[in-house]
Amino acid sequence: MSFLTRLLPFPSQPAPRPQNTKPRIFYNPPDADPDRGPPSSDSADSEVDDLLALFPRPSLTRPPPPMRLTLTPKPHVYGFPPSGGVLVLTTPAPADLEFLGLPAIPAEEIPPPPLEKRGREEEEEEEAFCERMRLLGAQWWKEGEAEMRRAERLRGRYRLDADGLDLGGLRTVRIVAVGFEAGAIISGAAEGGGGGVWVYRERWGQREEAKFRRRDERRREDDELGRDAVDHEARRRGRHARRRERREEERRIVRVAAARTMEERCRVIRECEGEYFESVEAWRKVVMEEHVREGVLAPDRDRLFRKTYEDGYFL
């Protein structure tokens, strides 16, 4: 080691650590101060600061501008109820778009209706559109797109709390498709006719909870009996049975999602043993409480938006 140090012209020093110059993405929710921005550091180069203000660094977590229909990266339909918040319908099928009065195969994105200074007639039209979105299972978010994306991140770390309630505003049941029979005529006030509603839902929250329970049971059994005394063959058969059941569930989901019309969707949901509601009003009560949850704030909003000393929210 001393011989190498003699050959080096200068003593070896650790390489300097690179400074993290990436700016944090800052987002002010509507109820925060709109004039308050991210904390800025004093810099002598004001021209660079002006350029950064004019051309901010793009980010996928930055809330997009309001739209009625977006096509990338996934199709989304947005509703803006007069009572506040945003309704979001994710990956709508052509049958859903036709039900909402939108093109079944849209060629381009659709701009939103006037959001400011809306008259009574415009609000009634938007409320009627939002009512149809609610019946399809659109989710209501107080902060809109940013809150929804943050909740989707938390879904990967989902687990029920001690009281059995979901965290972060996540819905524990996902609506795959909703089909309305021919007699279920829906008006702006959501009055149904003689037809019923077929619904296929994926209860992924129960599946995740069952996985956690099985893991805890395996650990407890290993501690009590020891790994050599455990029936590993029974565990293997159980894993294979659950995989077959999961594959069959995925096949049913693909079949239901591939239905092209409401009539075909109702038939496929019935063949896949979906749920049936005798009236639109009966389905409306269920979808408002379990899926839309309009006006219900997330029980754990600190995880959705981490509050800072600037009274803003960093994503």
C-alpha positions in Angstrom: 0.0 0.0 0.0 2.9 2.4 0.8 4.5 1.6 -2.5 1.3 2.6 -4.4 1.1 5.8 -2.5 4.6 6.8 -3.5 3.7 6.3 -7.2 0.6 8.5 -7.0 1.3 12.2 -7.5 -1.4 13.2 -5.0 -2.8 11.4 -2.0 -6.0 9.5 -2.7 -9.2 11.1 -1.5 -12.7 9.8 -1.6 -14.7 11.0 -4.6 -17.1 13.8 -3.8 -20.8 12.8 -3.5 -23.0 14.2 -6.3 -25.5 16.8 -5.1 -29.1 16.0 -5.7 -30.3 18.9 -7.9 -33.6 17.3 -9.0 -36.4 19.6 -7.8 -39.3 18.1 -5.9 -42.7 18.1 -7.5 -45.0 20.5 -5.7 -48.7 20.5 -5.9 -51.2 22.8 -4.2 -54.6 21.3 -3.7 -57.7 23.5 -4.3 -58.3 24.3 -0.7 -54.7 25.5 -0.2 -53.4 29.0 -1.0 -53.2 29.1 -4.8 -50.5 31.9 -4.7 -48.2 29.9 -2.5 -45.5 28.1 -4.5 -42.6 25.8 -3.6 -39.8 27.2 -1.4 -37.2 28.7 -3.7 -33.5 29.1 -2.8 -31.6 32.3 -3.3 -29.7 32.1 -6.6 -27.5 34.7 -8.3 -28.5 33.3 -11.7 -32.0 34.7 -12.1 -32.1 33.9 -15.8 -31.9 30.2 -15.1 -34.7 30.5 -12.5 -36.9 32.3 -15.1 -36.3 29.5 -17.6 -37.2 26.8 -15.0 -40.4 28.7 -14.2 -41.3 28.9 -17.9 -40.4 25.4 -18.8 -40.8 23.2 -15.7 -39.4 19.7 -15.7 -42.2 17.3 -16.9 -43.4 14.6 -14.4 -45.9 11.8 -14.6 -47.1 12.8 -11.1 -48.0 16.3 -12.1 -51.9 16.7 -12.3 -53.0 17.0 -15.9 -55.3 19.7 -17.1 -59.0 19.0 -16.8 -60.4 16.9 -19.7 -63.7 15.0 -20.4 -61.9 12.1 -22.1 -58.2 11.2 -22.2 -56.7 8.4 -24.2 -53.2 8.0 -22.9 -51.6 6.3 -21.1 -55.0 4.8 -20.3 -58.5 6.0 -21.2 -60.1 8.0 -18.5 -63.5 9.8 -18.4 -63.9 12.8 -16.0 -67.0 14.3 -14.5 -67.2 17.6 -12.6 -70.3 17.5 -10.3 -71.6 20.9 -9.2 -71.2 19.9 -5.6 -67.4 19.7 -6.0 -64.7 17.1 -6.5 -64.0 15.0 -9.6 -65.5 11.7 -10.8 -63.0 9.5 -12.6 -64.0 6.4 -14.7 -60.9 4.4 -15.5 -60.4 2.4 -18.7 -64.0 2.6 -20.0 -65.1 0.1 -22.6 -66.9 1.1 -25.8 -70.2 0.1 -24.2 -69.5 2.4 -21.3 -68.7 5.3 -23.7 -71.9 4.8 -25.6 -73.8 4.7 -22.3 -72.3 8.1 -21.5 -73.1 9.6 -24.9 -69.5 9.7 -26.0 -68.0 8.1 -29.2 -67.5 4.4 -28.7 -64.2 4.5 -30.6 -62.9 8.0 -30.0 -60.4 9.4 -32.5 -59.0 12.1 -30.2 -59.3 13.4 -26.7 -62.4 15.4 -25.7 -62.1 18.8 -23.9 -64.2 19.4 -20.7 -67.3 21.5 -20.5 -67.1 25.0 -19.1 -66.0 24.7 -15.5 -66.3 28.3 -14.4 -69.4 30.6 -14.5 -71.7 27.7 -15.3 -75.3 28.5 -15.6 -78.2 26.5 -14.2 -78.7 24.6 -17.5 -75.0 23.7 -17.8 -75.0 22.4 -14.2 -78.0 20.3 -14.8 -76.5 18.8 -17.9 -73.2 18.0 -16.1 -75.1 16.5 -13.1 -77.0 14.2 -15.5 -73.7 13.1 -17.1 -72.2 12.6 -13.6 -75.2 10.5 -12.6 -74.5 8.0 -15.4 -70.8 7.9 -14.4 -71.8 7.1 -10.9 -73.9 4.1 -12.1 -70.9 2.8 -14.0 -68.9 2.9 -10.7 -66.8 6.1 -11.3 -64.8 7.0 -8.2 -65.0 10.4 -6.5 -61.9 12.2 -5.5 -61.7 15.5 -3.7 -58.4 16.5 -5.2 -58.9 14.8 -8.6 -56.2 13.1 -10.6 -53.3 13.6 -8.1 -55.2 12.0 -5.2 -56.2 9.0 -7.4 -52.7 8.3 -8.6 -51.3 8.5 -5.0 -54.0 6.1 -3.9 -53.1 3.7 -6.7 -49.5 3.7 -5.4 -50.6 2.7 -2.0 -52.7 -0.1 -3.3 -49.5 -2.2 -3.7 -48.9 -1.9 0.1 -52.6 -2.5 0.9 -53.7 -4.1 4.2 -56.7 -3.6 6.4 -56.3 -1.9 9.7 -57.3 -3.3 13.1 -60.9 -2.3 12.7 -61.2 -3.9 9.3 -61.3 -0.5 7.4 -59.4 0.2 4.2 -56.6 2.8 4.4 -55.8 5.7 2.1 -59.3 5.9 0.5 -58.8 2.6 -1.5 -61.8 0.7 -2.6 -61.5 -2.9 -1.6 -63.9 -4.1 -4.5 -63.2 -3.3 -8.1 -66.1 -3.0 -10.6 -65.2 -4.9 -13.8 -68.4 -4.1 -15.7 -72.0 -2.9 -15.2 -74.7 -4.0 -17.6 -78.2 -2.5 -17.9 -81.0 -4.5 -19.3 -83.2 -3.2 -22.1 -86.0 -2.1 -19.7 -83.7 -0.1 -17.4 -84.3 3.3 -18.9 -82.2 5.9 -17.0 -83.0 9.6 -16.9 -81.1 12.5 -15.5 -82.7 11.7 -12.1 -81.6 8.1 -12.2 -85.1 6.7 -12.5 -85.1 3.1 -13.7 -87.7 1.3 -15.7 -88.6 -2.4 -15.5 -85.2 -3.8 -16.3 -82.5 -4.7 -13.8 -78.7 -4.3 -13.6 -76.0 -7.0 -13.9 -72.7 -6.3 -12.2 -69.4 -8.2 -12.1 -67.1 -7.2 -9.3 -63.6 -8.3 -8.3 -63.1 -8.5 -4.5 -59.4 -8.0 -4.5 -59.4 -6.7 -0.9 -60.7 -10.1 0.4 -58.1 -11.9 -1.6 -55.3 -9.8 -0.2 -56.6 -10.3 3.4 -56.8 -14.1 2.8 -53.2 -14.1 1.7 -52.1 -12.3 4.8 -54.0 -14.7 7.0 -52.5 -17.8 5.3 -49.0 -16.3 5.8 -49.6 -15.8 9.5 -51.1 -19.3 9.9 -48.0 -20.8 8.2 -45.6 -18.9 10.4 -47.6 -20.0 13.5 -47.7 -23.6 12.4 -44.0 -23.6 11.7 -43.3 -22.2 15.2 -45.5 -24.8 16.9 -44.8 -27.9 14.9 -41.4 -27.2 13.2 -40.8 -27.1 9.5 -40.0 -30.8 9.4 -43.4 -31.8 10.9 -45.5 -29.6 8.6 -47.5 -31.2 5.8 -45.8 -29.6 2.8 -47.8 -31.7 0.4 -51.1 -30.2 1.6 -49.7 -26.7 1.3 -48.6 -27.5 -2.3 -52.1 -28.8 -3.2 -53.6 -25.7 -1.7 -51.3 -23.4 -3.7 -52.2 -25.2 -6.9 -55.9 -25.0 -6.2 -55.8 -21.3 -5.5 -53.8 -20.7 -8.7 -56.4 -22.6 -10.7 -59.2 -20.6 -9.1 -57.4 -17.3 -9.8 -56.8 -18.2 -13.5 -60.5 -19.0 -13.8 -61.4 -15.7 -12.2 -59.1 -13.9 -14.7 -60.7 -15.7 -17.6 -64.2 -14.5 -16.4 -62.9 -11.0 -16.1 -61.5 -11.0 -19.6 -64.8 -12.4 -21.0 -66.9 -9.7 -19.2 -64.6 -6.9 -20.3 -64.7 -8.0 -23.9 -68.5 -7.6 -24.3 -69.3 -5.1 -27.0 -72.8 -4.0 -26.1 -74.9 -3.7 -23.0 -77.1 -6.7 -24.1 -74.0 -8.9 -24.6 -72.5 -7.7 -21.4 -75.6 -8.7 -19.4 -75.6 -12.1 -21.0 -71.9 -12.7 -20.2 -72.1 -11.5 -16.6 -75.0 -13.8 -16.1 -73.0 -16.7 -17.5 -70.0 -15.8 -15.3 -72.3 -15.8 -12.2 -72.2 -12.1 -11.5 -74.5 -10.1 -9.3 -78.0 -9.1 -10.2 -80.0 -6.0 -9.0 -83.7 -5.9 -9.7 -83.7 -2.1 -10.2 -81.4 0.8 -11.0 -82.2 2.4 -7.7 -81.1 -0.7 -5.8 -77.8 -0.7 -7.6 -77.4 3.0 -7.1 -77.5 2.6 -3.3 -74.8 0.0 -3.4 -72.5 1.8 -5.8 -72.7 5.1 -4.0 -71.8 3.6 -0.6 -69.1 1.1 -1.7 -67.5 2.6 -4.9 -68.3 6.3 -5.6 -68.3 7.5 -2.0 -69.0 11.0 -3.1 -68.2 13.5 -0.3 -66.4 10.9 1.8 -62.8 12.0 2.5 -60.1 9.4 2.7 -59.7 8.1 6.3 -55.9 8.4 6.0 -55.2 11.5 4.0 -51.7 12.0 5.5 -50.6 8.9 3.5 -52.2 10.3 0.3 -50.7 13.8 0.6 -47.7 14.3 2.9 -48.2 17.8 4.4 -45.2 20.1 4.6 -44.3 23.2 6.5 -45.4 25.3 3.5 -49.0 24.1 3.8 -48.7 22.4 0.5 -48.5 18.8 -0.5 -45.6 17.0 -2.0 -46.5 14.0 -4.1 
